[in-house]
Amino acid sequence: MLLLLPLLALAVLLYLWLSRRGSTLTRQCLWRQNRARGLWRCAACGAETPDAGRPPRHCLRKS
Ligand SMILES: [Zn+2]
């Protein structure tokens, strides 16, 4: 059990680093929640995605 705790902390840090690194959001990307329609809409590129409780981490703009 004493060995597991540092490993768990390391895993959490690794996860945070990876999730931050994996984001492709740019400064132009502005996700706005549209509760009425139950979706998120990007004010910058107009992309829409179903509301999953949190704003998307990626811009869905087609490059
Ligand atoms: Zn966008």
N, CA, C, O and the ligand as a Tripos MOL2 file, in Angstrom:
@<TRIPOS>MOLECULE
protein
  253   251    64     0     0
PROTEIN
NO_CHARGES

@<TRIPOS>ATOM
      1 N           0.8320   -1.2100    0.0000 N.3       1 MET1
      2 CA          0.0000    0.0000    0.0000 C.3       1 MET1
      3 C           0.8640    1.2580    0.0000 C.2       1 MET1
      4 O           0.5460    2.2420   -0.6670 O.2       1 MET1
      5 N           1.9710    1.2110    0.7630 N.am      2 LEU2
      6 CA          2.8590    2.3740    0.8040 C.3       2 LEU2
      7 C           3.5370    2.6050   -0.5380 C.2       2 LEU2
      8 O           3.9050    3.7280   -0.8850 O.2       2 LEU2
      9 N           3.6940    1.5210   -1.2830 N.am      3 LEU3
     10 CA          4.3110    1.6380   -2.5990 C.3       3 LEU3
     11 C           3.3320    2.1740   -3.6340 C.2       3 LEU3
     12 O           3.7280    2.8180   -4.6050 O.2       3 LEU3
     13 N           2.0620    1.9050   -3.4160 N.am      4 LEU4
     14 CA          1.0530    2.2760   -4.3970 C.3       4 LEU4
     15 C           0.7990    3.7810   -4.4410 C.2       4 LEU4
     16 O           0.5000    4.3390   -5.4980 O.2       4 LEU4
     17 N           0.9190    4.4280   -3.2890 N.am      5 LEU5
     18 CA          0.6000    5.8540   -3.2340 C.3       5 LEU5
     19 C           1.4670    6.7170   -4.1590 C.2       5 LEU5
     20 O           0.9220    7.5140   -4.9230 O.2       5 LEU5
     21 N           2.7990    6.5830   -4.1120 N.am      6 PRO6
     22 CA          3.6220    7.3770   -5.0460 C.3       6 PRO6
     23 C           3.3230    7.0370   -6.5040 C.2       6 PRO6
     24 O           3.3580    7.9100   -7.3720 O.2       6 PRO6
     25 N           3.0320    5.7770   -6.7640 N.am      7 LEU7
     26 CA          2.7070    5.3710   -8.1220 C.3       7 LEU7
     27 C           1.4230    6.0330   -8.5880 C.2       7 LEU7
     28 O           1.3190    6.4660   -9.7360 O.2       7 LEU7
     29 N           0.4440    6.1110   -7.6930 N.am      8 LEU8
     30 CA         -0.8300    6.7300   -8.0070 C.3       8 LEU8
     31 C          -0.6410    8.2210   -8.2970 C.2       8 LEU8
     32 O          -1.2040    8.7600   -9.2500 O.2       8 LEU8
     33 N           0.1660    8.8750   -7.4510 N.am      9 ALA9
     34 CA          0.4360   10.2980   -7.6420 C.3       9 ALA9
     35 C           1.1240   10.5310   -8.9800 C.2       9 ALA9
     36 O           0.8230   11.4950   -9.6840 O.2       9 ALA9
     37 N           2.0420    9.6470   -9.3220 N.am     10 LEU10
     38 CA          2.7670    9.7570  -10.5830 C.3      10 LEU10
     39 C           1.8170    9.5880  -11.7630 C.2      10 LEU10
     40 O           1.9190   10.2940  -12.7650 O.2      10 LEU10
     41 N           0.8960    8.6440  -11.6280 N.am     11 ALA11
     42 CA         -0.0700    8.3840  -12.6950 C.3      11 ALA11
     43 C          -0.9730    9.5850  -12.9100 C.2      11 ALA11
     44 O          -1.3080    9.9260  -14.0440 O.2      11 ALA11
     45 N          -1.3680   10.2260  -11.8130 N.am     12 VAL12
     46 CA         -2.2230   11.4040  -11.9160 C.3      12 VAL12
     47 C          -1.4930   12.5370  -12.6230 C.2      12 VAL12
     48 O          -2.0520   13.2010  -13.4960 O.2      12 VAL12
     49 N          -0.2290   12.7510  -12.2340 N.am     13 LEU13
     50 CA          0.5730   13.8000  -12.8550 C.3      13 LEU13
     51 C           0.7530   13.5310  -14.3440 C.2      13 LEU13
     52 O           0.6640   14.4420  -15.1680 O.2      13 LEU13
     53 N           1.0050   12.2790  -14.6730 N.am     14 LEU14
     54 CA          1.2010   11.8810  -16.0620 C.3      14 LEU14
     55 C          -0.0760   12.1250  -16.8650 C.2      14 LEU14
     56 O          -0.0370   12.5820  -18.0070 O.2      14 LEU14
     57 N          -1.2060   11.8060  -16.2350 N.am     15 TYR15
     58 CA         -2.4860   11.9970  -16.9080 C.3      15 TYR15
     59 C          -2.7380   13.4780  -17.1620 C.2      15 TYR15
     60 O          -3.1730   13.8590  -18.2490 O.2      15 TYR15
     61 N          -2.4640   14.3160  -16.1580 N.am     16 LEU16
     62 CA         -2.6760   15.7540  -16.3110 C.3      16 LEU16
     63 C          -1.7940   16.3140  -17.4160 C.2      16 LEU16
     64 O          -2.2240   17.1510  -18.2110 O.2      16 LEU16
     65 N          -0.5450   15.8350  -17.4520 N.am     17 TRP17
     66 CA          0.3990   16.3190  -18.4530 C.3      17 TRP17
     67 C          -0.0580   15.9240  -19.8530 C.2      17 TRP17
     68 O          -0.0230   16.7210  -20.7900 O.2      17 TRP17
     69 N          -0.4920   14.6590  -19.9660 N.am     18 LEU18
     70 CA         -0.9170   14.1550  -21.2700 C.3      18 LEU18
     71 C          -2.1840   14.8610  -21.7590 C.2      18 LEU18
     72 O          -2.3070   15.1910  -22.9380 O.2      18 LEU18
     73 N          -3.1260   15.0880  -20.8320 N.am     19 SER19
     74 CA         -4.3820   15.6960  -21.2360 C.3      19 SER19
     75 C          -4.1660   17.1500  -21.6440 C.2      19 SER19
     76 O          -4.8580   17.6680  -22.5200 O.2      19 SER19
     77 N          -3.1930   17.8060  -20.9970 N.am     20 ARG20
     78 CA         -2.9000   19.1820  -21.3620 C.3      20 ARG20
     79 C          -2.1840   19.2300  -22.7140 C.2      20 ARG20
     80 O          -2.4250   20.1100  -23.5400 O.2      20 ARG20
     81 N          -1.3050   18.2620  -22.9050 N.am     21 ARG21
     82 CA         -0.5170   18.1860  -24.1200 C.3      21 ARG21
     83 C          -1.4010   17.8240  -25.3260 C.2      21 ARG21
     84 O          -1.1460   18.2450  -26.4540 O.2      21 ARG21
     85 N          -2.4410   17.0370  -25.0510 N.am     22 GLY22
     86 CA         -3.2730   16.5620  -26.1460 C.3      22 GLY22
     87 C          -4.2980   17.5640  -26.6230 C.2      22 GLY22
     88 O          -5.0050   17.3140  -27.5990 O.2      22 GLY22
     89 N          -4.3870   18.6970  -25.9460 N.am     23 SER23
     90 CA         -5.3890   19.6780  -26.3330 C.3      23 SER23
     91 C          -4.9330   20.4810  -27.5430 C.2      23 SER23
     92 O          -3.7740   20.8870  -27.6370 O.2      23 SER23
     93 N          -5.8590   20.7010  -28.4650 N.am     24 THR24
     94 CA         -5.5140   21.4780  -29.6520 C.3      24 THR24
     95 C          -6.2530   22.8100  -29.6580 C.2      24 THR24
     96 O          -6.3160   23.4970  -30.6780 O.2      24 THR24
     97 N          -6.8110   23.1650  -28.5010 N.am     25 LEU25
     98 CA         -7.5440   24.4250  -28.4280 C.3      25 LEU25
     99 C          -6.6080   25.5940  -28.6940 C.2      25 LEU25
    100 O          -5.4770   25.6370  -28.2100 O.2      25 LEU25
    101 N          -7.1080   26.5320  -29.4720 N.am     26 THR26
    102 CA         -6.3210   27.7220  -29.7330 C.3      26 THR26
    103 C          -6.9740   28.9060  -29.0380 C.2      26 THR26
    104 O          -8.0560   28.7850  -28.4640 O.2      26 THR26
    105 N          -6.3180   30.0280  -29.0940 N.am     27 ARG27
    106 CA         -6.8730   31.2180  -28.4650 C.3      27 ARG27
    107 C          -8.1600   31.6500  -29.1570 C.2      27 ARG27
    108 O          -9.0190   32.3000  -28.5610 O.2      27 ARG27
    109 N          -8.2730   31.2760  -30.4220 N.am     28 GLN28
    110 CA         -9.4560   31.6940  -31.1810 C.3      28 GLN28
    111 C         -10.6700   30.8270  -30.8730 C.2      28 GLN28
    112 O         -11.8090   31.1930  -31.1660 O.2      28 GLN28
    113 N         -10.3990   29.6660  -30.2720 N.am     29 CYS29
    114 CA        -11.4860   28.7370  -30.0450 C.3      29 CYS29
    115 C         -12.2520   29.0890  -28.7790 C.2      29 CYS29
    116 O         -11.6910   29.0800  -27.6830 O.2      29 CYS29
    117 N         -13.5190   29.3950  -28.9310 N.am     30 LEU30
    118 CA        -14.3280   29.7860  -27.7880 C.3      30 LEU30
    119 C         -15.5790   28.9360  -27.7320 C.2      30 LEU30
    120 O         -16.5500   29.1810  -28.4490 O.2      30 LEU30
    121 N         -15.5440   27.9320  -26.8680 N.am     31 TRP31
    122 CA        -16.7100   27.0600  -26.7490 C.3      31 TRP31
    123 C         -17.7390   27.7130  -25.8440 C.2      31 TRP31
    124 O         -17.4440   28.1090  -24.7160 O.2      31 TRP31
    125 N         -18.9300   27.8130  -26.3570 N.am     32 ARG32
    126 CA        -20.0300   28.3820  -25.5800 C.3      32 ARG32
    127 C         -21.1060   27.3220  -25.4140 C.2      32 ARG32
    128 O         -21.5010   26.6480  -26.3650 O.2      32 ARG32
    129 N         -21.5670   27.1970  -24.1730 N.am     33 GLN33
    130 CA        -22.6000   26.1980  -23.9170 C.3      33 GLN33
    131 C         -23.9590   26.7380  -24.3290 C.2      33 GLN33
    132 O         -24.3390   27.8540  -23.9730 O.2      33 GLN33
    133 N         -24.6740   25.9330  -25.0800 N.am     34 ASN34
    134 CA        -26.0300   26.2790  -25.4770 C.3      34 ASN34
    135 C         -26.9760   25.2940  -24.7990 C.2      34 ASN34
    136 O         -27.3000   24.2380  -25.3420 O.2      34 ASN34
    137 N         -27.4080   25.6690  -23.6000 N.am     35 ARG35
    138 CA        -28.2400   24.7490  -22.8170 C.3      35 ARG35
    139 C         -29.5760   24.4820  -23.4900 C.2      35 ARG35
    140 O         -30.1060   23.3740  -23.4110 O.2      35 ARG35
    141 N         -30.1120   25.4800  -24.1420 N.am     36 ALA36
    142 CA        -31.4220   25.3320  -24.7780 C.3      36 ALA36
    143 C         -31.4000   24.2230  -25.8220 C.2      36 ALA36
    144 O         -32.3510   23.4520  -25.9480 O.2      36 ALA36
    145 N         -30.2960   24.1560  -26.5730 N.am     37 ARG37
    146 CA        -30.1940   23.1460  -27.6280 C.3      37 ARG37
    147 C         -29.3830   21.9380  -27.1690 C.2      37 ARG37
    148 O         -29.2500   20.9610  -27.9050 O.2      37 ARG37
    149 N         -28.8390   22.0050  -25.9490 N.am     38 GLY38
    150 CA        -28.0980   20.8770  -25.4010 C.3      38 GLY38
    151 C         -26.8180   20.5780  -26.1540 C.2      38 GLY38
    152 O         -26.5000   19.4170  -26.4110 O.2      38 GLY38
    153 N         -26.0940   21.6020  -26.5030 N.am     39 LEU39
    154 CA        -24.8250   21.3840  -27.2030 C.3      39 LEU39
    155 C         -23.8410   22.5040  -26.8990 C.2      39 LEU39
    156 O         -24.1830   23.5400  -26.3280 O.2      39 LEU39
    157 N         -22.5930   22.2450  -27.3120 N.am     40 TRP40
    158 CA        -21.5510   23.2600  -27.2350 C.3      40 TRP40
    159 C         -21.2980   23.7820  -28.6350 C.2      40 TRP40
    160 O         -21.2670   23.0210  -29.6020 O.2      40 TRP40
    161 N         -21.1160   25.0990  -28.7330 N.am     41 ARG41
    162 CA        -20.8610   25.6900  -30.0270 C.3      41 ARG41
    163 C         -19.6040   26.5430  -29.9340 C.2      41 ARG41
    164 O         -19.4210   27.3150  -28.9920 O.2      41 ARG41
    165 N         -18.7370   26.3830  -30.9410 N.am     42 CYS42
    166 CA        -17.5090   27.1680  -30.9720 C.3      42 CYS42
    167 C         -17.8080   28.5030  -31.6260 C.2      42 CYS42
    168 O         -18.2340   28.5660  -32.7790 O.2      42 CYS42
    169 N         -17.5780   29.5730  -30.8680 N.am     43 ALA43
    170 CA        -17.8780   30.9010  -31.3750 C.3      43 ALA43
    171 C         -16.9100   31.3050  -32.4880 C.2      43 ALA43
    172 O         -17.2050   32.1970  -33.2840 O.2      43 ALA43
    173 N         -15.7540   30.6440  -32.5370 N.am     44 ALA44
    174 CA        -14.7350   31.0170  -33.5170 C.3      44 ALA44
    175 C         -14.9690   30.3370  -34.8650 C.2      44 ALA44
    176 O         -14.8840   30.9790  -35.9120 O.2      44 ALA44
    177 N         -15.2610   29.0470  -34.8340 N.am     45 CYS45
    178 CA        -15.3560   28.3250  -36.1070 C.3      45 CYS45
    179 C         -16.7450   27.7660  -36.3510 C.2      45 CYS45
    180 O         -17.0050   27.2210  -37.4230 O.2      45 CYS45
    181 N         -17.6470   27.8890  -35.3810 N.am     46 GLY46
    182 CA        -19.0130   27.4590  -35.6110 C.3      46 GLY46
    183 C         -19.2370   25.9730  -35.4670 C.2      46 GLY46
    184 O         -20.3230   25.4820  -35.7780 O.2      46 GLY46
    185 N         -18.2360   25.2410  -35.0020 N.am     47 ALA47
    186 CA        -18.3980   23.8040  -34.8170 C.3      47 ALA47
    187 C         -19.3580   23.5450  -33.6630 C.2      47 ALA47
    188 O         -19.4020   24.3090  -32.6990 O.2      47 ALA47
    189 N         -20.1170   22.4750  -33.7640 N.am     48 GLU48
    190 CA        -21.0600   22.1320  -32.7080 C.3      48 GLU48
    191 C         -20.8470   20.6960  -32.2840 C.2      48 GLU48
    192 O         -20.5170   19.8380  -33.1020 O.2      48 GLU48
    193 N         -21.0400   20.4350  -30.9800 N.am     49 THR49
    194 CA        -20.8950   19.0870  -30.4710 C.3      49 THR49
    195 C         -21.8980   18.9000  -29.3360 C.2      49 THR49
    196 O         -22.1940   19.8520  -28.6130 O.2      49 THR49
    197 N         -22.4220   17.6970  -29.1720 N.am     50 PRO50
    198 CA        -23.4010   17.4590  -28.1230 C.3      50 PRO50
    199 C         -22.8540   17.7810  -26.7420 C.2      50 PRO50
    200 O         -21.6720   17.5690  -26.4680 O.2      50 PRO50
    201 N         -23.7140   18.2910  -25.8760 N.am     51 ASP51
    202 CA        -23.3100   18.6700  -24.5320 C.3      51 ASP51
    203 C         -22.9890   17.4360  -23.7010 C.2      51 ASP51
    204 O         -23.8550   16.6000  -23.4420 O.2      51 ASP51
    205 N         -21.7260   17.3350  -23.2880 N.am     52 ALA52
    206 CA        -21.3180   16.2010  -22.4600 C.3      52 ALA52
    207 C         -20.9510   16.6910  -21.0720 C.2      52 ALA52
    208 O         -20.2350   16.0050  -20.3430 O.2      52 ALA52
    209 N         -21.4340   17.8750  -20.6950 N.am     53 GLY53
    210 CA        -21.1570   18.3990  -19.3660 C.3      53 GLY53
    211 C         -19.9730   19.3380  -19.3100 C.2      53 GLY53
    212 O         -19.9340   20.2550  -18.4890 O.2      53 GLY53
    213 N         -19.0120   19.1090  -20.1800 N.am     54 ARG54
    214 CA        -17.8210   19.9410  -20.2100 C.3      54 ARG54
    215 C         -17.5730   20.4090  -21.6350 C.2      54 ARG54
    216 O         -17.9820   19.7360  -22.5810 O.2      54 ARG54
    217 N         -16.9130   21.5420  -21.8080 N.am     55 PRO55
    218 CA        -16.5800   21.9710  -23.1700 C.3      55 PRO55
    219 C         -15.5800   21.0240  -23.7990 C.2      55 PRO55
    220 O         -14.7570   20.4380  -23.0960 O.2      55 PRO55
    221 N         -15.6360   20.8660  -25.0980 N.am     56 PRO56
    222 CA        -14.6890   19.9750  -25.7860 C.3      56 PRO56
    223 C         -13.2620   20.4840  -25.6270 C.2      56 PRO56
    224 O         -13.0270   21.6820  -25.4630 O.2      56 PRO56
    225 N         -12.3340   19.5690  -25.6780 N.am     57 ARG57
    226 CA        -10.9290   19.9480  -25.5310 C.3      57 ARG57
    227 C         -10.2970   20.2680  -26.8740 C.2      57 ARG57
    228 O          -9.2030   20.8280  -26.9400 O.2      57 ARG57
    229 N         -10.9870   19.9140  -27.9300 N.am     58 HIS58
    230 CA        -10.4030   20.1240  -29.2430 C.3      58 HIS58
    231 C         -11.3040   20.9960  -30.0980 C.2      58 HIS58
    232 O         -12.5300   20.9360  -29.9980 O.2      58 HIS58
    233 N         -10.6950   21.7840  -30.9180 N.am     59 CYS59
    234 CA        -11.4740   22.5180  -31.8930 C.3      59 CYS59
    235 C         -11.8600   21.5470  -32.9890 C.2      59 CYS59
    236 O         -11.0290   20.7940  -33.4980 O.2      59 CYS59
    237 N         -13.1370   21.5760  -33.3450 N.am     60 LEU60
    238 CA        -13.6150   20.6140  -34.3430 C.3      60 LEU60
    239 C         -13.5790   21.2090  -35.7390 C.2      60 LEU60
    240 O         -14.1290   20.6450  -36.6850 O.2      60 LEU60
    241 N         -12.9400   22.3280  -35.8510 N.am     61 ARG61
    242 CA        -12.8040   22.9880  -37.1440 C.3      61 ARG61
    243 C         -12.0550   22.0690  -38.1060 C.2      61 ARG61
    244 O         -11.0230   21.4930  -37.7640 O.2      61 ARG61
    245 N         -12.5870   21.9500  -39.2870 N.am     62 LYS62
    246 CA        -11.9250   21.1080  -40.2820 C.3      62 LYS62
    247 C         -10.7730   21.8720  -40.8960 C.2      62 LYS62
    248 O         -10.9530   22.9540  -41.4550 O.2      62 LYS62
    249 N          -9.5920   21.2980  -40.7860 N.am     63 SER63
    250 CA         -8.4150   21.9900  -41.2850 C.3      63 SER63
    251 C          -8.1400   21.6330  -42.7280 C.2      63 SER63
    252 O          -7.1770   22.1290  -43.3140 O.2      63 SER63
    253 ZN        -13.1850   26.2140  -32.8690 Zn       64 ZN64
@<TRIPOS>BOND
     1     1     2 1
     2     2     3 1
     3     3     4 2
     4     3     5 am
     5     5     6 1
     6     6     7 1
     7     7     8 2
     8     7     9 am
     9     9    10 1
    10    10    11 1
    11    11    12 2
    12    11    13 am
    13    13    14 1
    14    14    15 1
    15    15    16 2
    16    15    17 am
    17    17    18 1
    18    18    19 1
    19    19    20 2
    20    19    21 am
    21    21    22 1
    22    22    23 1
    23    23    24 2
    24    23    25 am
    25    25    26 1
    26    26    27 1
    27    27    28 2
    28    27    29 am
    29    29    30 1
    30    30    31 1
    31    31    32 2
    32    31    33 am
    33    33    34 1
    34    34    35 1
    35    35    36 2
    36    35    37 am
    37    37    38 1
    38    38    39 1
    39    39    40 2
    40    39    41 am
    41    41    42 1
    42    42    43 1
    43    43    44 2
    44    43    45 am
    45    45    46 1
    46    46    47 1
    47    47    48 2
    48    47    49 am
    49    49    50 1
    50    50    51 1
    51    51    52 2
    52    51    53 am
    53    53    54 1
    54    54    55 1
    55    55    56 2
    56    55    57 am
    57    57    58 1
    58    58    59 1
    59    59    60 2
    60    59    61 am
    61    61    62 1
    62    62    63 1
    63    63    64 2
    64    63    65 am
    65    65    66 1
    66    66    67 1
    67    67    68 2
    68    67    69 am
    69    69    70 1
    70    70    71 1
    71    71    72 2
    72    71    73 am
    73    73    74 1
    74    74    75 1
    75    75    76 2
    76    75    77 am
    77    77    78 1
    78    78    79 1
    79    79    80 2
    80    79    81 am
    81    81    82 1
    82    82    83 1
    83    83    84 2
    84    83    85 am
    85    85    86 1
    86    86    87 1
    87    87    88 2
    88    87    89 am
    89    89    90 1
    90    90    91 1
    91    91    92 2
    92    91    93 am
    93    93    94 1
    94    94    95 1
    95    95    96 2
    96    95    97 am
    97    97    98 1
    98    98    99 1
    99    99   100 2
   100    99   101 am
   101   101   102 1
   102   102   103 1
   103   103   104 2
   104   103   105 am
   105   105   106 1
   106   106   107 1
   107   107   108 2
   108   107   109 am
   109   109   110 1
   110   110   111 1
   111   111   112 2
   112   111   113 am
   113   113   114 1
   114   114   115 1
   115   115   116 2
   116   115   117 am
   117   117   118 1
   118   118   119 1
   119   119   120 2
   120   119   121 am
   121   121   122 1
   122   122   123 1
   123   123   124 2
   124   123   125 am
   125   125   126 1
   126   126   127 1
   127   127   128 2
   128   127   129 am
   129   129   130 1
   130   130   131 1
   131   131   132 2
   132   131   133 am
   133   133   134 1
   134   134   135 1
   135   135   136 2
   136   135   137 am
   137   137   138 1
   138   138   139 1
   139   139   140 2
   140   139   141 am
   141   141   142 1
   142   142   143 1
   143   143   144 2
   144   143   145 am
   145   145   146 1
   146   146   147 1
   147   147   148 2
   148   147   149 am
   149   149   150 1
   150   150   151 1
   151   151   152 2
   152   151   153 am
   153   153   154 1
   154   154   155 1
   155   155   156 2
   156   155   157 am
   157   157   158 1
   158   158   159 1
   159   159   160 2
   160   159   161 am
   161   161   162 1
   162   162   163 1
   163   163   164 2
   164   163   165 am
   165   165   166 1
   166   166   167 1
   167   167   168 2
   168   167   169 am
   169   169   170 1
   170   170   171 1
   171   171   172 2
   172   171   173 am
   173   173   174 1
   174   174   175 1
   175   175   176 2
   176   175   177 am
   177   177   178 1
   178   178   179 1
   179   179   180 2
   180   179   181 am
   181   181   182 1
   182   182   183 1
   183   183   184 2
   184   183   185 am
   185   185   186 1
   186   186   187 1
   187   187   188 2
   188   187   189 am
   189   189   190 1
   190   190   191 1
   191   191   192 2
   192   191   193 am
   193   193   194 1
   194   194   195 1
   195   195   196 2
   196   195   197 am
   197   197   198 1
   198   198   199 1
   199   199   200 2
   200   199   201 am
   201   201   202 1
   202   202   203 1
   203   203   204 2
   204   203   205 am
   205   205   206 1
   206   206   207 1
   207   207   208 2
   208   207   209 am
   209   209   210 1
   210   210   211 1
   211   211   212 2
   212   211   213 am
   213   213   214 1
   214   214   215 1
   215   215   216 2
   216   215   217 am
   217   217   218 1
   218   218   219 1
   219   219   220 2
   220   219   221 am
   221   221   222 1
   222   222   223 1
   223   223   224 2
   224   223   225 am
   225   225   226 1
   226   226   227 1
   227   227   228 2
   228   227   229 am
   229   229   230 1
   230   230   231 1
   231   231   232 2
   232   231   233 am
   233   233   234 1
   234   234   235 1
   235   235   236 2
   236   235   237 am
   237   237   238 1
   238   238   239 1
   239   239   240 2
   240   239   241 am
   241   241   242 1
   242   242   243 1
   243   243   244 2
   244   243   245 am
   245   245   246 1
   246   246   247 1
   247   247   248 2
   248   247   249 am
   249   249   250 1
   250   250   251 1
   251   251   252 2
@<TRIPOS>SUBSTRUCTURE
     1 MET1         2 RESIDUE 1 A MET
     2 LEU2         6 RESIDUE 1 A LEU
     3 LEU3        10 RESIDUE 1 A LEU
     4 LEU4        14 RESIDUE 1 A LEU
     5 LEU5        18 RESIDUE 1 A LEU
     6 PRO6        22 RESIDUE 1 A PRO
     7 LEU7        26 RESIDUE 1 A LEU
     8 LEU8        30 RESIDUE 1 A LEU
     9 ALA9        34 RESIDUE 1 A ALA
    10 LEU10       38 RESIDUE 1 A LEU
    11 ALA11       42 RESIDUE 1 A ALA
    12 VAL12       46 RESIDUE 1 A VAL
    13 LEU13       50 RESIDUE 1 A LEU
    14 LEU14       54 RESIDUE 1 A LEU
    15 TYR15       58 RESIDUE 1 A TYR
    16 LEU16       62 RESIDUE 1 A LEU
    17 TRP17       66 RESIDUE 1 A TRP
    18 LEU18       70 RESIDUE 1 A LEU
    19 SER19       74 RESIDUE 1 A SER
    20 ARG20       78 RESIDUE 1 A ARG
    21 ARG21       82 RESIDUE 1 A ARG
    22 GLY22       86 RESIDUE 1 A GLY
    23 SER23       90 RESIDUE 1 A SER
    24 THR24       94 RESIDUE 1 A THR
    25 LEU25       98 RESIDUE 1 A LEU
    26 THR26      102 RESIDUE 1 A THR
    27 ARG27      106 RESIDUE 1 A ARG
    28 GLN28      110 RESIDUE 1 A GLN
    29 CYS29      114 RESIDUE 1 A CYS
    30 LEU30      118 RESIDUE 1 A LEU
    31 TRP31      122 RESIDUE 1 A TRP
    32 ARG32      126 RESIDUE 1 A ARG
    33 GLN33      130 RESIDUE 1 A GLN
    34 ASN34      134 RESIDUE 1 A ASN
    35 ARG35      138 RESIDUE 1 A ARG
    36 ALA36      142 RESIDUE 1 A ALA
    37 ARG37      146 RESIDUE 1 A ARG
    38 GLY38      150 RESIDUE 1 A GLY
    39 LEU39      154 RESIDUE 1 A LEU
    40 TRP40      158 RESIDUE 1 A TRP
    41 ARG41      162 RESIDUE 1 A ARG
    42 CYS42      166 RESIDUE 1 A CYS
    43 ALA43      170 RESIDUE 1 A ALA
    44 ALA44      174 RESIDUE 1 A ALA
    45 CYS45      178 RESIDUE 1 A CYS
    46 GLY46      182 RESIDUE 1 A GLY
    47 ALA47      186 RESIDUE 1 A ALA
    48 GLU48      190 RESIDUE 1 A GLU
    49 THR49      194 RESIDUE 1 A THR
    50 PRO50      198 RESIDUE 1 A PRO
    51 ASP51      202 RESIDUE 1 A ASP
    52 ALA52      206 RESIDUE 1 A ALA
    53 GLY53      210 RESIDUE 1 A GLY
    54 ARG54      214 RESIDUE 1 A ARG
    55 PRO55      218 RESIDUE 1 A PRO
    56 PRO56      222 RESIDUE 1 A PRO
    57 ARG57      226 RESIDUE 1 A ARG
    58 HIS58      230 RESIDUE 1 A HIS
    59 CYS59      234 RESIDUE 1 A CYS
    60 LEU60      238 RESIDUE 1 A LEU
    61 ARG61      242 RESIDUE 1 A ARG
    62 LYS62      246 RESIDUE 1 A LYS
    63 SER63      250 RESIDUE 1 A SER
    64 ZN64       253 GROUP 0 **** ****
